[in-house]
Amino acid sequence: MLTFKTHSAEETIALGVKIGNLLKKGDVIAMQGTLAAGKTTITKGIAQALGITDTITSPTFCLISEYSGKMPLYHMDVYRLDSGEDFINLGTDDMIYGDGVSIIEWSEKIMDELPKKTIILKLTPEEDGSRTIEISNWNNGEIK
């Protein structure tokens, strides 16, 4: 497990850029953390690394946002889903087993539906305003 601490949104985005630079087609990132933990903020950095210039927002109400860059980015939010079956019924297999990168917020709800090689990012907001970010199941290289 890798552990990082960020002290601002800018630092969280910068960590996202570092992660994004190491991602490959077919990578799936399971984001875990409470409301306002920084899931969408770190996704902004990942998107920057993938050459995406669109504004990244939380897909809470649309469930899935698709962005084009060096490779597609599928940004999903499963907070409002009731089951893994609901997730599959959205047609997500084409995304998580496709040629892009998939980022899934609130992934705790559907972990059984994700590939075994899924990268897990757990974000924890701290009382001092910083964030602790733990990355597990990471085999893509060293984050410097």
Salt bridges, closest charged atoms under 4 A:
GLU11 OE1 - HIS7 ND1 3.31
GLU105 OE2 - HIS75 NE2 2.64
